[in-house]
Amino acid sequence: MLNTVSERGAASASARAFHDSLLVIDGHADTVLDLAGLSYSRPKDKPRDFFARGDHGHIDFPRLVEGNVGCQIFALFTDDELVAEAKAHTWRLLETMEAQLKADRGIVLATKASEILEARAAGKRAGMLSIEGGEAIGESLDELRAFFARGVRLMGLTWNRRNALGRGAGTGTAADGRGGLTDFGRKVVKEMERLGMVVDASHLSDEALDDLLAVAERPVVASHSNSRALVPHRRNLEDAQAERIAKTGGLIGITFAGVFVDPEPAKVTKERVLEHLEHLLSVVGPDHVGLGSDFDGFTEKYGIAFGSAAELPWITENLLARGHSRADVAKVMGGNWLRVLKDICG
Protein backbone atom coordinates (compact mmCIF):
# COMPACT_ATOMS: atom_id res chain seq x y z
CA MET A 1 0.00 0.00 0.00
CA LEU A 2 1.48 3.31 -1.02
CA ASN A 3 1.82 6.00 1.59
CA THR A 4 -0.12 8.74 -0.14
CA VAL A 5 -2.04 11.78 1.00
CA SER A 6 -5.30 13.10 -0.32
CA GLU A 7 -5.54 16.08 -2.63
CA ARG A 8 -6.84 18.07 0.36
CA GLY A 9 -4.67 16.57 3.09
CA ALA A 10 -2.73 18.43 5.76
CA ALA A 11 0.35 18.77 3.56
CA SER A 12 -1.58 20.23 0.65
CA ALA A 13 -0.94 23.91 1.33
CA SER A 14 2.85 23.57 1.60
CA ALA A 15 3.04 20.97 -1.17
CA ARG A 16 0.96 23.17 -3.44
CA ALA A 17 3.23 26.13 -2.77
CA PHE A 18 6.23 23.98 -3.67
CA HIS A 19 4.50 22.66 -6.79
CA ASP A 20 3.75 26.21 -7.91
CA SER A 21 7.45 27.05 -7.59
CA LEU A 22 8.41 24.28 -10.03
CA LEU A 23 8.85 24.29 -13.78
CA VAL A 24 6.43 21.51 -14.73
CA ILE A 25 6.86 19.94 -18.17
CA ASP A 26 4.53 17.33 -19.64
CA GLY A 27 6.17 15.49 -22.52
CA HIS A 28 3.15 14.26 -24.46
CA ALA A 29 -0.49 15.21 -25.05
CA ASP A 30 -2.87 14.76 -27.99
CA THR A 31 -4.85 17.94 -27.36
CA VAL A 32 -4.34 19.20 -30.91
CA LEU A 33 -6.80 16.52 -32.07
CA ASP A 34 -9.52 18.17 -29.96
CA LEU A 35 -8.66 21.58 -31.34
CA ALA A 36 -8.94 20.22 -34.88
CA GLY A 37 -12.31 18.55 -34.29
CA LEU A 38 -10.86 15.03 -34.09
CA SER A 39 -11.44 14.47 -30.37
CA TYR A 40 -11.50 11.11 -28.63
CA SER A 41 -13.74 12.56 -25.90
CA ARG A 42 -16.44 14.51 -27.73
CA PRO A 43 -18.29 14.38 -31.08
CA LYS A 44 -16.10 14.78 -34.13
CA ASP A 45 -16.10 18.06 -36.04
CA LYS A 46 -16.67 20.11 -32.88
CA PRO A 47 -13.33 21.78 -32.17
CA ARG A 48 -12.66 22.71 -28.56
CA ASP A 49 -11.85 26.27 -27.51
CA PHE A 50 -8.34 25.96 -26.11
CA PHE A 51 -8.66 29.13 -24.04
CA ALA A 52 -11.96 28.23 -22.34
CA ARG A 53 -12.00 25.96 -19.31
CA GLY A 54 -13.77 22.81 -20.42
CA ASP A 55 -15.51 19.96 -18.63
CA HIS A 56 -14.38 17.26 -21.06
CA GLY A 57 -10.96 16.18 -22.22
CA HIS A 58 -7.88 16.86 -20.16
CA ILE A 59 -6.08 19.99 -21.31
CA ASP A 60 -7.01 23.56 -22.08
CA PHE A 61 -5.13 26.72 -21.20
CA PRO A 62 -6.97 27.39 -17.90
CA ARG A 63 -6.30 23.86 -16.68
CA LEU A 64 -2.63 24.10 -17.68
CA VAL A 65 -2.43 27.18 -15.48
CA GLU A 66 -4.26 25.43 -12.62
CA GLY A 67 -1.78 22.55 -12.81
CA ASN A 68 1.16 24.97 -13.11
CA VAL A 69 2.33 23.38 -16.35
CA GLY A 70 5.16 25.58 -17.58
CA CYS A 71 5.63 23.71 -20.85
CA GLN A 72 3.28 21.32 -22.61
CA ILE A 73 4.57 19.24 -25.51
CA PHE A 74 1.76 18.84 -28.04
CA ALA A 75 1.82 15.79 -30.33
CA LEU A 76 0.72 15.88 -33.96
CA PHE A 77 -0.76 12.40 -34.36
CA THR A 78 -2.05 10.53 -37.42
CA ASP A 79 -4.65 7.84 -36.75
CA ASP A 80 -4.95 4.75 -38.94
CA GLU A 81 -7.65 6.07 -41.26
CA LEU A 82 -5.54 9.12 -42.15
CA VAL A 83 -2.23 7.40 -42.91
CA ALA A 84 -2.64 7.88 -46.66
CA GLU A 85 -2.68 11.65 -46.12
CA ALA A 86 -0.35 11.74 -43.13
CA LYS A 87 1.85 14.57 -44.36
CA ALA A 88 -1.02 16.94 -45.20
CA HIS A 89 -2.87 15.94 -42.03
CA THR A 90 0.18 16.69 -39.88
CA TRP A 91 0.61 20.09 -41.47
CA ARG A 92 -3.05 20.85 -40.72
CA LEU A 93 -2.56 19.91 -37.09
CA LEU A 94 0.59 22.00 -36.89
CA GLU A 95 -1.26 25.03 -38.26
CA THR A 96 -4.10 24.44 -35.78
CA MET A 97 -1.69 24.51 -32.83
CA GLU A 98 0.30 27.40 -34.28
CA ALA A 99 -2.85 29.51 -34.24
CA GLN A 100 -3.19 28.99 -30.49
CA LEU A 101 0.48 29.68 -29.78
CA LYS A 102 0.53 32.84 -31.89
CA ALA A 103 -2.61 34.29 -30.31
CA ASP A 104 -0.60 36.02 -27.56
CA ARG A 105 -3.00 34.81 -24.88
CA GLY A 106 -0.53 33.46 -22.36
CA ILE A 107 1.10 30.55 -24.17
CA VAL A 108 3.88 30.80 -26.75
CA LEU A 109 5.79 28.47 -29.04
CA ALA A 110 9.11 27.26 -27.67
CA THR A 111 11.77 25.60 -29.82
CA LYS A 112 14.51 25.36 -27.20
CA ALA A 113 14.96 25.23 -23.45
CA SER A 114 15.88 28.90 -23.14
CA GLU A 115 12.53 29.89 -24.66
CA ILE A 116 10.70 27.80 -22.05
CA LEU A 117 12.55 29.72 -19.35
CA GLU A 118 11.88 33.05 -21.08
CA ALA A 119 8.16 32.27 -21.18
CA ARG A 120 8.20 31.40 -17.50
CA ALA A 121 10.01 34.64 -16.63
CA ALA A 122 7.35 36.56 -18.55
CA GLY A 123 4.53 34.83 -16.66
CA LYS A 124 3.53 32.78 -19.71
CA ARG A 125 3.34 29.10 -20.61
CA ALA A 126 5.32 27.41 -23.37
CA GLY A 127 4.14 24.92 -25.96
CA MET A 128 6.44 22.66 -27.93
CA LEU A 129 5.54 20.61 -31.00
CA SER A 130 6.20 16.92 -31.58
CA ILE A 131 5.22 14.47 -34.29
CA GLU A 132 3.85 11.07 -33.29
CA GLY A 133 4.70 8.68 -36.10
CA GLY A 134 7.15 9.11 -38.95
CA GLU A 135 4.40 8.67 -41.56
CA ALA A 136 4.31 12.48 -41.48
CA ILE A 137 7.63 12.68 -43.33
CA GLY A 138 7.04 9.74 -45.65
CA GLU A 139 10.42 8.79 -47.06
CA SER A 140 11.86 12.30 -47.21
CA LEU A 141 14.51 13.89 -45.05
CA ASP A 142 13.49 17.17 -46.65
CA GLU A 143 10.06 16.83 -45.04
CA LEU A 144 11.73 16.25 -41.69
CA ARG A 145 13.77 19.42 -42.20
CA ALA A 146 10.64 21.34 -43.20
CA PHE A 147 8.85 20.39 -39.98
CA PHE A 148 11.95 21.32 -37.98
CA ALA A 149 12.07 24.71 -39.71
CA ARG A 150 8.44 25.27 -38.66
CA GLY A 151 9.18 24.54 -35.01
CA VAL A 152 8.79 20.80 -34.45
CA ARG A 153 11.42 19.62 -31.97
CA LEU A 154 10.48 16.01 -31.15
CA MET A 155 9.38 13.04 -33.23
CA GLY A 156 8.27 9.54 -32.36
CA LEU A 157 9.70 7.37 -35.13
CA THR A 158 6.64 5.13 -35.28
CA TRP A 159 3.21 4.82 -33.82
CA ASN A 160 2.00 1.20 -33.48
CA ARG A 161 2.24 0.59 -37.23
CA ARG A 162 5.06 -0.13 -39.62
CA ASN A 163 6.24 2.82 -41.66
CA ALA A 164 9.23 3.74 -43.76
CA LEU A 165 11.33 4.26 -40.62
CA GLY A 166 10.64 0.99 -38.86
CA ARG A 167 8.24 -1.26 -37.03
CA GLY A 168 5.89 -0.09 -34.33
CA ALA A 169 4.88 -1.89 -31.14
CA GLY A 170 1.45 -2.86 -32.42
CA THR A 171 2.64 -5.17 -35.19
CA GLY A 172 3.29 -8.26 -33.08
CA THR A 173 6.55 -10.06 -32.49
CA ALA A 174 9.53 -10.68 -34.71
CA ALA A 175 7.88 -13.95 -35.73
CA ASP A 176 5.39 -11.90 -37.75
CA GLY A 177 8.20 -10.60 -39.90
CA ARG A 178 11.57 -9.02 -39.43
CA GLY A 179 11.29 -5.57 -38.05
CA GLY A 180 13.47 -3.05 -36.38
CA LEU A 181 14.51 0.25 -37.87
CA THR A 182 14.95 0.46 -41.62
CA ASP A 183 18.01 1.96 -43.25
CA PHE A 184 15.94 5.10 -43.79
CA GLY A 185 14.95 5.08 -40.14
CA ARG A 186 18.61 5.09 -39.15
CA LYS A 187 19.20 8.05 -41.47
CA VAL A 188 16.28 9.86 -39.84
CA VAL A 189 17.80 9.34 -36.39
CA LYS A 190 21.12 10.77 -37.55
CA GLU A 191 19.44 13.75 -39.20
CA MET A 192 17.30 14.46 -36.13
CA GLU A 193 20.42 14.44 -33.99
CA ARG A 194 22.15 16.76 -36.42
CA LEU A 195 19.23 19.19 -36.53
CA GLY A 196 18.63 19.21 -32.79
CA MET A 197 15.44 17.16 -32.56
CA VAL A 198 14.58 14.78 -29.73
CA VAL A 199 14.18 11.15 -30.84
CA ASP A 200 11.13 9.61 -29.14
CA ALA A 201 11.18 5.82 -28.68
CA SER A 202 7.63 5.34 -27.38
CA HIS A 203 5.64 3.03 -29.68
CA LEU A 204 8.71 1.32 -31.16
CA SER A 205 8.82 -2.46 -31.34
CA ASP A 206 11.43 -4.02 -29.09
CA GLU A 207 13.62 -4.73 -32.12
CA ALA A 208 13.35 -1.16 -33.37
CA LEU A 209 14.23 0.14 -29.92
CA ASP A 210 17.33 -2.08 -29.93
CA ASP A 211 18.30 -0.67 -33.32
CA LEU A 212 17.73 2.90 -32.18
CA LEU A 213 19.83 2.51 -29.05
CA ALA A 214 22.61 0.94 -31.12
CA VAL A 215 22.95 4.03 -33.34
CA ALA A 216 21.85 6.92 -31.08
CA GLU A 217 24.56 9.38 -30.10
CA ARG A 218 22.31 11.85 -28.28
CA PRO A 219 19.78 11.36 -25.46
CA VAL A 220 16.70 9.30 -26.36
CA VAL A 221 13.32 9.66 -24.66
CA ALA A 222 10.31 7.40 -24.29
CA SER A 223 7.88 10.27 -23.96
CA HIS A 224 4.89 8.26 -22.72
CA SER A 225 5.64 4.74 -21.52
CA ASN A 226 5.28 2.88 -18.22
CA SER A 227 6.85 -0.20 -16.62
CA ARG A 228 6.42 -3.60 -18.23
CA ALA A 229 7.43 -5.20 -14.93
CA LEU A 230 4.15 -3.90 -13.48
CA VAL A 231 1.95 -4.18 -16.57
CA PRO A 232 3.22 -6.52 -19.32
CA HIS A 233 1.95 -4.44 -22.21
CA ARG A 234 4.01 -4.20 -25.41
CA ARG A 235 3.96 -0.39 -25.09
CA ASN A 236 5.56 -0.44 -21.66
CA LEU A 237 9.30 -0.77 -21.10
CA GLU A 238 11.27 -3.62 -19.64
CA ASP A 239 13.65 -2.55 -16.89
CA ALA A 240 16.67 -3.27 -19.09
CA GLN A 241 15.21 -1.09 -21.86
CA ALA A 242 14.62 1.75 -19.42
CA GLU A 243 18.20 1.42 -18.20
CA ARG A 244 19.55 1.64 -21.75
CA ILE A 245 17.48 4.75 -22.44
CA ALA A 246 18.81 6.29 -19.24
CA LYS A 247 22.38 5.53 -20.31
CA THR A 248 21.89 7.77 -23.35
CA GLY A 249 21.12 10.62 -20.96
CA GLY A 250 17.45 10.47 -21.84
CA LEU A 251 14.29 9.86 -19.84
CA ILE A 252 11.05 7.92 -19.57
CA GLY A 253 7.83 9.94 -19.34
CA ILE A 254 5.27 8.28 -17.06
CA THR A 255 1.94 8.05 -18.87
CA PHE A 256 -1.60 8.14 -17.47
CA ALA A 257 -3.22 6.23 -20.36
CA GLY A 258 -5.29 3.56 -18.64
CA VAL A 259 -4.25 0.40 -20.47
CA PHE A 260 -0.58 1.09 -19.66
CA VAL A 261 -1.37 1.79 -15.99
CA ASP A 262 -3.43 -1.33 -15.27
CA PRO A 263 -5.29 -3.81 -17.49
CA GLU A 264 -8.43 -3.41 -15.35
CA PRO A 265 -10.05 0.01 -15.84
CA ALA A 266 -11.34 0.10 -12.26
CA LYS A 267 -7.77 -0.19 -11.00
CA VAL A 268 -6.49 2.74 -13.04
CA THR A 269 -5.86 5.17 -10.20
CA LYS A 270 -3.45 7.91 -9.27
CA GLU A 271 -1.84 5.51 -6.81
CA ARG A 272 -1.29 2.98 -9.57
CA VAL A 273 0.39 5.63 -11.73
CA LEU A 274 2.61 6.45 -8.78
CA GLU A 275 3.61 2.78 -8.55
CA HIS A 276 4.93 2.95 -12.12
CA LEU A 277 6.75 6.16 -11.33
CA GLU A 278 8.28 4.72 -8.16
CA HIS A 279 9.35 1.55 -9.94
CA LEU A 280 11.11 3.42 -12.73
CA LEU A 281 12.78 5.68 -10.19
CA SER A 282 14.14 2.55 -8.53
CA VAL A 283 15.43 1.28 -11.88
CA VAL A 284 16.95 4.38 -13.52
CA GLY A 285 17.13 6.93 -10.71
CA PRO A 286 15.69 10.42 -10.35
CA ASP A 287 17.62 11.92 -13.29
CA HIS A 288 15.79 9.89 -15.94
CA VAL A 289 12.05 9.95 -15.14
CA GLY A 290 9.55 12.63 -16.13
CA LEU A 291 5.91 13.13 -17.09
CA GLY A 292 4.32 12.07 -20.37
CA SER A 293 0.61 12.14 -19.59
CA ASP A 294 -0.86 11.29 -23.02
CA PHE A 295 -3.72 13.59 -21.99
CA ASP A 296 -6.48 13.80 -24.60
CA GLY A 297 -5.18 10.57 -26.15
CA PHE A 298 -7.34 8.12 -24.18
CA THR A 299 -10.90 7.79 -22.90
CA GLU A 300 -12.79 6.60 -19.82
CA LYS A 301 -13.27 3.19 -21.42
CA TYR A 302 -9.76 2.24 -20.27
CA GLY A 303 -9.90 3.94 -16.88
CA ILE A 304 -9.00 7.46 -15.81
CA ALA A 305 -6.38 8.22 -13.17
CA PHE A 306 -6.02 11.97 -13.66
CA GLY A 307 -9.04 13.89 -14.87
CA SER A 308 -7.05 16.81 -16.22
CA ALA A 309 -3.80 18.72 -16.06
CA ALA A 310 -5.22 20.65 -13.10
CA GLU A 311 -4.61 17.56 -10.94
CA LEU A 312 -0.84 17.36 -11.46
CA PRO A 313 -0.04 18.91 -8.04
CA TRP A 314 -1.16 15.58 -6.56
CA ILE A 315 2.00 13.96 -7.91
CA THR A 316 4.24 16.54 -6.27
CA GLU A 317 2.42 16.19 -2.98
CA ASN A 318 2.54 12.42 -2.95
CA LEU A 319 6.17 12.14 -4.01
CA LEU A 320 7.03 14.40 -1.10
CA ALA A 321 4.85 12.27 1.18
CA ARG A 322 6.79 9.20 0.05
CA GLY A 323 10.02 10.83 1.23
CA HIS A 324 11.49 11.97 -2.05
CA SER A 325 13.66 15.06 -1.80
CA ARG A 326 12.47 18.36 -3.20
CA ALA A 327 15.38 18.30 -5.62
CA ASP A 328 14.37 14.91 -7.00
CA VAL A 329 10.70 15.89 -7.22
CA ALA A 330 11.71 18.99 -9.19
CA LYS A 331 13.60 16.77 -11.65
CA VAL A 332 10.65 14.42 -12.17
CA MET A 333 8.11 17.21 -12.57
CA GLY A 334 10.06 19.02 -15.27
CA GLY A 335 13.76 19.38 -14.57
CA ASN A 336 14.74 16.24 -16.46
CA TRP A 337 12.77 17.28 -19.53
CA LEU A 338 14.40 20.71 -19.40
CA ARG A 339 17.86 19.12 -19.22
CA VAL A 340 17.22 16.89 -22.26
CA LEU A 341 15.71 19.75 -24.26
CA LYS A 342 18.64 21.99 -23.40
CA ASP A 343 21.12 19.29 -24.42
CA ILE A 344 19.48 18.56 -27.76
CA CYS A 345 17.56 21.67 -28.79
CA GLY A 346 19.69 24.35 -27.17
Helices and strands as residue ranges (DSSP letters): H 12-21, E 24-29, H 31-35, H 61-66, E 69-77, G 80-85, H 86-101, E 107-109, H 113-121, E 125-132, G 134-137, H 141-149, E 152-156, G 169-171, G 174-176, H 183-195, E 198-200, H 206-215, E 220-222, H 239-247, E 251-254, H 258-261, G 265-267, H 270-284, E 289-291, G 300-302, G 309-311, H 313-321, H 326-330, I 331-335, H 336-345
